[in-house]
Amino acid sequence: MAIEFAPRIVVDPNVRFGKPVIQGTRVPVELILGKLAGGMETDEVVREYGVTKEDVYAALNYAASLVASEEVRATT
């Protein structure tokens, strides 16, 4: 049973070991983020992995929300 963690992002223990994926696919969010970080253009990701631009933006938004809620404490 898939649980929606964010718009277009779901987690299902039976799909990709419970990693967040694009809804309706088996494409992990981390794969999309890694490809973009490596220099792949959004349109290339869309063509290569059969997702939409909105899916790519949803993956970025999901990652941004995780970073925004992260608490980092600097130690000296």
C-alpha positions in Angstrom: 0.0 0.0 0.0 1.5 3.3 -1.1 1.5 6.3 1.2 1.7 9.8 -0.4 4.5 11.7 1.4 4.3 14.7 -0.8 2.4 15.6 -4.0 3.4 13.0 -6.6 5.8 11.3 -4.2 4.9 8.0 -2.7 6.4 5.3 -0.5 5.4 1.7 -0.8 7.3 -1.0 1.2 6.9 -3.3 -1.9 8.4 -0.9 -4.4 12.1 -0.1 -4.3 12.5 -1.2 -0.7 10.3 1.6 0.5 12.3 4.4 -1.0 10.3 7.5 -2.1 9.4 7.2 -5.8 7.4 9.2 -8.4 3.7 8.2 -8.0 2.7 5.6 -10.6 6.3 4.6 -11.4 9.2 2.8 -9.9 11.5 5.8 -10.5 13.2 6.8 -7.2 13.4 10.4 -6.1 17.1 10.0 -5.4 17.7 8.9 -9.0 16.1 12.1 -10.4 18.0 14.3 -7.9 21.3 12.5 -8.8 20.8 12.9 -12.5 20.0 16.6 -12.1 23.0 17.1 -9.8 25.2 15.4 -12.4 24.2 17.9 -15.0 21.3 16.1 -16.8 18.7 18.6 -18.1 15.1 18.3 -16.9 13.9 17.4 -20.4 16.5 14.6 -20.6 15.3 13.2 -17.3 11.7 13.3 -18.6 12.6 11.4 -21.8 15.0 8.9 -20.2 12.8 7.9 -17.3 9.2 8.4 -18.6 8.3 11.0 -16.0 6.8 14.5 -16.4 8.4 17.9 -15.7 5.9 18.2 -12.9 7.3 14.9 -11.5 10.8 16.3 -11.6 9.7 19.5 -9.9 7.9 17.4 -7.3 11.1 15.5 -6.6 13.0 18.8 -6.1 10.3 20.2 -3.9 10.3 17.0 -1.8 14.1 17.3 -1.3 13.9 21.0 -0.5 11.2 20.3 2.1 13.5 17.7 3.7 16.4 20.0 3.8 14.3 22.9 5.1 13.1 20.8 8.1 16.6 19.5 8.9 18.2 20.9 12.0 21.9 21.2 11.9 24.0 22.1 14.9 27.5 23.3 14.4 30.1 22.2 16.9 33.4 23.8 17.5 
